[in-house]
Amino acid sequence: MVTRIVNTEAAKKAARKTARVVQKNVTRAASGMLGLSGERMSKVDTAWLRMDSPSNLMTIVGIWVLHPGITRDALRARIEERLLKYPRFTQRVVEDATGATWVVDRDFDIAHHVVVEHLPKKPRGHEQEALQDRVAQLAMQPLERKHPLWQFHLVPHYQGGSALVVRIHHCIADGIALISVTQSLVDGGTAPPEHKAKPASRGGLEGAEDWLADHLIKPLTGVAVRALGRAGDGVVRSLELLREPQKGLSDTLDAARMACQVASDLAALALMPDDSRTRLKGQPGTTKRVAWCQPIPLEEVKAVGKALNCSINDVLLSCVAGAIGEYLKAKGDDVAGQEIRAMVPVNLRPVEQAYTLGNRFGLAPLVLPIGIDNPIERIYEVRRRMGQMKGSYQPLLAFGILALAGLLVKPAQEALLNLFGKKTTAVMTNVPGPKDKLKFCGATIEQNMFWVPQSGSVGLGVSILSYGGGVQFGVITDATLCPDPQAIIDEFEPEFAKLSIVTLMLPWQE
């Protein structure tokens, strides 16, 4: 009886605190900081909002494994203190014929967004299987549109600690922005800068001009200049020419070269052939499977890359190609000479602006040589292909396609984006996380993993995350196309071990 009374009082206290936070946001909205009619959603974010389908939800799903465990009250308190300072997390989405608007949820209730999960009992050593099953279910459980589009699921008593499953709709933010959110939630994290959201955009031609300035010209001439700076000073000057057309003849020649490159990259996107017909390609169903592996030491990955004069990315992507190839061979498929295409997100904003949330990334197609057996030959082929991507405008063009999709009615958007689905087998992302392990509510985050959503008919997602001195691979698959993603995961470590051994055997004395 005493325990119940204490818990009830704690719940009332938490509810009162949440109400004060929400009321603050409501007051800000009334005073005009968010606009009386809410804040208009960007066209790119609108495209992500409307991309949900019966086979693929646009929800980013992640997990933390914490030691020791944490309580629901501690989790709620941290979210109220830190997460709700981002207005997006107390806003719901209201759709209309031309797009969507962020509006404050006046009925916000923290209890809807922080829930406790109890997993089925599993034999000792098999607890991860139960968590994987639940994560797969949550990946296909839609977030309710009448509430802000996020949820935290706390799993107590998991492997001697706790597990925390996080679901956030992609329309709120991309992966780089969510890392910024994570940094503000952990112990010692800094609060996000004060952010004044834009009022609802004006209609008519003036509103269209605002959108073009915000979502095409600025990304192309501002953020993208920095993102593509490594391609060379000529490219940077060419992009800046769009802001300063009065520049001289030499810059005009640079602009002509840029125009040729853009035309070439646009043609490459439009004329991409359909992807290889492997068992991983087809019409997905409505059930997901997820899997992840134990971390591989990052220092070992760096050592192999340095020895072969390759980047960490080259090493990891070569292991991905090898693992998928081995999985298909184990199923009896002939993969000799086979390739599959993966769409790789490319960040298009400075990290210091990540707190603004939203989506600012493009997509670059990377063809993985899954049919090359020799690990040395395979890693150099991956390096060659990664080199070809540098300086490409394809990520910017893909960003523009997403923006265009946000302007279209849903059927037209689906038709446009399905073109990518036919040409792609996987979505793959590689996110660098903190070098040292973080703490959350006094507990150490021992493992940190996430899964990228797939769109259209794409049924495979591969996530690579470096964290706390290790690198982890995560896979999410459509159960119809790949019912056993753990079999892919189980090939990652052997592929890296094979690459390491062959590297050591090379004739270094020569």
Secondary structure, DSSP 8 states (H G I E B T S, - for coil): -HHHHHHHHHHHHHHHHHHHHHHHHHHHHHTTSS-TT-EE--HHHHHHHTT--SS---EEEEEEEEES---HHHHHHHHHHTGGGSGGGGEEEEEETTEEEEEE-TT--HHHHEEE-------TT-HHHHHHHHHHHHHTS---TTS-SEEEEEEEEETTEEEEEEEEETTTB-HHHHHHHHHHHSTT---------------HHHHHHHHHIIIIIHIIIIIHHHHTGGG-HHHHHHHHHTT-TT--HHHHHHHHHHHHHHHHHHHHHHT-------TT-S---S-EEEEE---EEHHHHHHHHHHHT--HHHHHHHHHHHHHHHHHHHTT---TT--EEEEEEEE-S-GGGGGG-B--EEEEEEEE-TT---HHHHHHHHHHHHHHHTT-SHHHHHHHHHHHHHHS-HHHHHHHHHHHHHT-SEEEEEEE--SS--EETTEEEEEEEEE----TT--EEEEEEEETTEEEEEEEEETTT-S-HHHHHHHHHHHHHHHHHHHHHS-TT-
